[in-house]
Amino acid sequence: MDLAQNHKLPSPIHIVTSCTCAEFTHLLQSLRQSTVVGLDAEWKPRRSSQPDSSPFPAVTLLQIACQFQVENSDEGPKSEVFLVDLLGVPLGDVYQPIKEMFESENIIKLGFRFKQDLVFLSHTFSTQGCEPGFDLVAPFLDITNIYFRLKNQNSAKRCSKDTKSLATVCEELLGISLSKELQCSDWSSRPLSEEQIQYAAADAFYLLEIFSVFQQNIVNKGECAASVSVGDDDHCRMMQSILTDFGDKIVLKESDKVPKNTKKKVKQRKSINGNKKENVEVSTEWQGPAPWELSVGGDGFPKFLCDVMIEGLAKHLRCVGIDAALPSSKKPEPRELLSQAYKEKRVLLTRDVKLLRYQYLAENQVYKVKSLLKNDQLVEVIETFKLSISEDQLMSRCTKCNGSFIQKPLTIEEAVEASKGFQVIPSCLFDKNLEFWKCTTCHQLYWEGTQYRHAVDKFVSICKLTV
């Protein structure tokens, strides 16, 4: 069993569609028992070109993953996941239970950059007569801070470019490949697809799993005397210790409930429009030749730079063995992107048509990706640039940093030593005669378990490879 199999979603996933359904009663009961909940929310993405009188998008789905101790059980805490359909359930009927849960001192709330979700959620309820919405979540733990704690980094001193996505955190801590393809799907459409249900449930449930890793970590380090597997009193003392050392809260001020002033954006837009080069032809088709081609002095190896809007495409390209870098800063200016692409002889892949206005600064080095989903984007790039993909290339680059692997697998002894104090790997894996590979750049360890084989099968299918 590989690491991913230790963190399966609980079944069934409870979908709350009305205040009279059995799942609603079950949700209320679980909230009364819970000591920890994972929270997430989904809403229909709004396009800037869409006229809309509402300053914030309406939340259509609230995910609540509950964890509680089961009496007279030695199996540890139990987890259940609830998807509250805010298009079906009258908001007035769930307002009070949700508010009490947000403010309960007996429930630790987990979230991943949850403040924005809370702003949208508060506005959604306020506009339906549930005044004044929500303005407090406490006690609260941000998964980002937990991640940096597990990595022995000071979250207060980390740089903005070090901020990790939830998919990256899950991959590093749990060995889970968390697809974000459905993040921008239509969450106002009903019924939800099975893929949407699984996606939504995973975003909340894996917060609990990361918290469990965190609990075990502080127990192993002796920072808390209690163990999660002993009596209820010890468990309560450990939870209280966690809150004392790491607890936080989210407080919404009135200014948070008002959209940010758009004057700055208007000023920036005018500045861009006033300074842009006149009569520049903008083409969305690839012009060629690529900067890596031998005919223009390249080395013959395809290299791409993916902007932050298509970070997922970069990981897909790495999975099929293609060099795909990310911007050197989190919010790069257009000229920074073009400069990086030019210096490293890469093609800049983007979904931002505004970047095409700067094509004249780096000829034949900008391509607008037309497809929306990562799988389709990968196929589009392969076909547009006539890339040759073989099965031997699959999973040959580090999906974390784009580095290459060492030329031969590590011995078990080398893998054990390489993982110490760096990467959480269950010791049972070292007894399964698996091959471990190490990235030469960031030293991340990979192994050919079930997740690896599923990934290979996936990209064989996407790339239509003959095996």
Beta strands, then each sheet from edge to edge (+ up, - down):
strand 1: 14-16
strand 2: 36-43
strand 3: 59-68
strand 4: 78-85
strand 5: 108-111
strand 6: 136-142
strand 7: 248-251
strand 8: 303-306
strand 9: 323-325
strand 10: 347-350
strand 11: 366-368
strand 12: 436-438
strand 13: 445-447
sheet 1: 1+ 4+ 3- 2+ 5+ 6+ 7-
sheet 2: 9+ 8+ 10+ 11+
sheet 3: 12+ 13-
end
